[in-house]
Amino acid sequence: MTKDKLLILAANSSMLRNMANKMCNYSFLADDLFQEFLLYLCEKPDEYLINKYKDLQFISYCSNVLKGLNANRFNHA
C-alpha cells in the first residue's frame, strides 16, 4: 500500500463523504471540509499513513481527523 493509494481510498470513501455532508448539514461547506481533510492527509508523512493502514486504523483515523477539522472551524468563526 502506498500513500497515493490511501489518498485515493479516502477520497473515494462514501462513508467519509457522507460524514462530511452530515457534519455540515448537507451545505456547500461539506465540500470545503472534505477538501481540507484531503489536504491534511496529503501533508502527513507517507510512513505515518501507511502505518495507520497496517494497524487497521486508517478509516477511524480519517473519521477522527474529519471530526477535528469540523470542530476546529467553529473555533475560528
HELIX and SHEET records of a PDB file:
HELIX    1   1 LYS A    3  ALA A   11  1                                   9    
HELIX    2   2 SER A   14  MET A   23  1                                  10    
HELIX    3   3 LEU A   29  GLU A   43  1                                  15    
HELIX    4   4 ASP A   46  LYS A   54  1                                   9    
HELIX    5   5 PHE A   58  ASN A   75  1                                  18    
END                                                                             
